[in-house]
Amino acid sequence: MAEYEHDRQKKRRLTKDGEYVDTSKPSAFFKPAGGREWTISVAIPGSVLSTCRRDDQRTNVVSHIARALAVFSIDEVVVFDDSHPDARAHDVDPASYTGDTDPCGYLDHLLQYLEMPPFMRRALLPIHPNLRGAGLMASLDMPSHPHPTDWLPYCEGVTVAGAPEGTLVDVGRKDGPVTIGDKVPPKTRITVRVDDRDPSRAEPVEPRAPRAEGGYYWGYSVRRCGSLATVFEECAFDGGYDLSIGTSERGLSIPEAFPDKKKGREPLSFSHLLIVFGGPRGLEYAAENDPQLNGMGIVRGRTKELFDHWINVLPGQGSRTIRTDEALFIGLAGLRRLWEGR
């Protein structure tokens, strides 16, 4: 009994007002502040894996990237190929391990795996050699991943057979699946809104509805591109990205690029923001290997002309290099003030 009381006391801390708080459970849950139409996208190159020699190193990098995307509520991640077209592997077997032959496909595969709620992975993602180290990757624990202590009006689900009318949808809850009125083929991932009056029933909604209507962070979508230029050209949003930021050790510091004119500065105005990170050899390397940008004369020092802002996320770094998965955390932490409070 004495040991229990000792452990219990260790989990209690005093606030500034002298009140005790229970620190045995996390309290930093995502709290929506109203629906939002604006989005934040991040683009990363396949060369982020070029320094990895083993699968455990590759899964570690992907895990760090996915954690950064989730922690900073990124809505879209774009994986682009920054290698020279002649150096790319052709006729890659999609059923084989691709970490060392098709890094972009490997990133795409694992990032989608981590974004998907764990309960539906077995139904939607077949066993694959790329996933042999998946158990070592950190959980993202996003609002779209069901938790026994949470109740949200929206759910991600996978359809299952067995409903006489409508369709049963497994949403990962202990009280069983919900029913929707629409007929949907089995093993289809859908987003649903649960009926407030009858939690056993729901209606399908667009994947963007939890964010646009409820204000919830609902994970990220993954888009794969063949070059740096197509990151912009194949944008899925109407009107494209209206604000773009490129990162480089030759860019301005964040305070220089976005000076505080006054303490009460309003958040940056945009509809769809894109932040592009380079690999070990930078975004200049990606532009140099892009035939389309070469034809436009955008190479080396002119790469910055692709972007509205060209920034250095950490001037005066102590290490000779900053890995892309590290730059994600550093850069997003510094840039977050641009949209915080919108």
N, C-alpha and C positions, 0 to 999 in steps of 0.2 A: 504493500500500500504506500509505503514511504517513497519507494522508487517511482511509482506511478505519479505521485504528487510532485516529485522533483522534475520528472519529464514534462508534466503539465505546466509547471511554472516556467520552464525554459521556453515554452511556446508562447508565453504571454509577454508583451512588451508595453511600455508606457507611451502614450501619445504626448504631444506638446501640452495638452490640457490635463494630463495626469490620468487619463483613462486607459484601461487595459484593452489591448486588441489581441485577437487570436491569430497568430501567424502560422498555425499549422496547416492552413488551407490557402491556396492562391486567391487573390481578390481583384487582380487586374484583368477583369473580363471586359471584352469589347462592348461598348455602350453606344448604340446608334444615336446620331444627332439629327435625324431626318433624312429623307431620301436624297440621293445625289445622282446627277447625270454625268458629271465630269469623271474622267478616268486618269489613271497613271499607268504608263507602260514602261517596261524596262527591256532593253535589248542586250544580249550577250552573245559573243562569238563561240564557235565550236572549239577554238584554240585554247579555251580555258582548261581543257584537259590535256594539252600538249606536253605538259611537264610531268604528267602522271605515268607511272610505269606498271602499276598493279591495279587490279579492280577495286581493292579497298581504298586506294587513294582517290580513284575516280568517284566512287560512291560518297566519299567524305566531302569532296568538292561540291557535288550536286546537292548533298544534304545541306551544306552551308548556304548555297544559293537559294534553295527553296525556303529555308528558315528566314533569310533576309526578305524574300518576297512576302512571306506571311506576316512577319513582324511589322513591316512597314505598309501593309495593306495594299500591295501592288495588284492591279486588276488584270494585267496582261504581261506575259513574258514572251519576247521574240528571240528565237535562236537562229542566228545567221551564220553562214559559212564564210569565213574570212581567208580560207586557203586559196591557192592558185587553182584555177579550173583544171589545169593539166595534172595537178598532183592529187586530185580527188579520186577515191576508189569508185569503181563502177561495178555494176552487177553484184551489189552486196546482198547476201542472203538475209532477208528480214527475220528469219527464224534462228539465226546464229548470233553469237555474241558480237556486238558492234562497238564496244568501248574503244578498241584500238584501230578499227577500220572506218567507222562512220560516227565520229564524235557528236555531230549534230543530231543524228538519229538517236544516239544513246542518251543525250541530254533531254531531248524531246520525250523519249520513253519514260525516263525516271522522273522527270518533273511532272508528267501527267499522272504517274503512279502515286507520287506523294500528295498531289492535290486532291485525288479521289478519296472520299471518305473510306476508311479502312474496311467497314463491313461489306462494301460492295466490290472490293478488289477481286475476291475469289470468283465472283460471278462474271465480271466484265474483262478482267485481265488474265489471260492464260499464263501458265508457267513458262518462263522464258529465261535463257541464260543471262540476259542483262540484269535480271532481278535476283540473282543468287546472293547478292550482298544487301538486299533491300532491308533485311531485318536489323541491320546496323545503322540505318539512317534514322535521324531524329523525327519524331512526330511533329506535325505542323499545328495541330490542336486549334484549328480555326472554327469560327461559328458554324460553318457548313459541315463540320465533322460532329456528329451527335455526341452529347455528353449526358450522363445520367442525371446530373444536377441542373441541367438547363432545359427550358422549354421555350422554343422559338416558333413564331407563326409560319416560318418557312422551313422546308426540309429538302435535302437531296435524297433521291430514292432510286431503286432499280425495280422494274416491273417483274412480276412473277405470275405464273399461271395459276388458275384455280378459282377465279371469280365467276359466278354464274352470270352476273351483269357487271358491266364496267371492267375495271382492271385493278388488281391488287398491286400495291406498291410497298416494297420493304424499305422503310426509312430508318432502320437501325434502332428502333425503340423496343423496350422490353414488353410493352403492351401489344405488340404485333403490328402487322402492316395496316396501311390505310387504303381506302377504296376511292377511286376516281371514276367519274361517269364515262370517260372516253375509253375506247378500245385501243390499247397500245400493245405491240408485240412484246413477248417476254424478253428479259435481259436488255432492256432499254433504260438508259439513265435519263431521269427527268427531274425537274424542280417543281415542287408542289407547295400550295398554301393550305394549311390545315384549317378546317372549319372550327370556329371558336365554340359553336354550340354542340358540335359532335366531333370529338377528336379522332374518331375512327374514319372520318370522311375528309377528303381534300379535293382541290382542283389544281390541274396543271397550270403553270405560269411560265413565262420566259425566263431563261437563266439569269437575265439581268434584273429581274423583278426584286429580289431581296435587297440589292444595292439601290436601285432607282426608286423603289417605293418605300422600303423599310429602312434604308440607310445602313444595312448590315454589310460588313465586309464578307464577301462570299467566295473567296479564293481567287485564283488566277486562271486565265485561259492560256494555252500554249500555242504559239504560231511559229512555223519553221520557214525560213527564207534562204534562198540560194546565194544571196550577196547582201552587201551593205545597202546598195541602192534600193533593192526590193523591200527592205524594211519599211521604207517610206511609201513605195509604189503600191504595195499590196496591203496597205492599212485597212483594217476591217471597219473602221469608223467612218461615217459620212463626213466628207469634208477633210478627211485625213487628220494628222496631228497638227494642231495650231500652235504648238510650242515645243521646241526640241532642244535638248541639252546634250552635248558631246563631252566626254571626259578625256583628258590628256594631261601628262605631266608638263606639257608646254602651254596649258591654259591658265586662265586667271583663277585666283582663289575665290571661294564662294562669296566672302564678304565684298570682294572687288567686283565680281560679276553681278551681285545682287545687293547693292549697298542699302543700308537702313537709312532712309531719308528722315525718318522720324520714328520715335518709339512705338507709336500706334499705327505702324504701317499695315495696310490692308494686305491680305494674302494675294498671291499672284493670280491674275485672271487668265483662265484657259478653259477649254472644253476637254481636250485630250492632250495630255503631256507625255512626251517620250524622252527617256533618259537612256543614252547609249553608252555602254562600257566596252572598252577594248580588251584584247587578250594580252599575252606577255609582250607582244611587239607593238601594241597600241592600235588605235583606229586608223592611223596612217597606213599601216600594213594591210588592213582590210580594204582601204580605198585603192591601194596600189594593185591589189589582186582582183579588183572589180573592173571588168572590161568596159562596162557602161560608164563608170565614173572616169576611167582613163580617157574615153572618147570625149568627155566633157572637159578634160583638163584638170579634173579635181584629183590631184595626187599630192602626196607628201604634205608640205605646209599649207596647201589649199584645202585640205580635208575639213578644216574648221568652217569653210564656207557652206557646208551642208547643214549647219546647225545655227539656231538663233543665239545660243550661248556656248562657249567653249571653256570648260572649267578644269581646274586641278583640285581634286577632292582633298589632298593632303600635301600642301607644299612643305618642304623641309623634312621629308620623311627620314627616319633613322635607318631603314633598310634600303638596299639598292633597288629592290622591287617590292611592289605591292600586288599581291595576287588579286585576280578579279573578284573572287568570293569575299576577300577582305575589303576591296574597294566598294563593293555593294553596301556593306554595313556602314563604312565610313561615309560614303557619298550620300546615301539615303538619310543618314542621321543629320548630316549638314544641310541637305536640301529640304528636309521635311517642313521646315518653317515656312517654305514658300506656299504650301497648301494647308498647313495646320490652321484650324479655325474656320475653314470655309463651310 
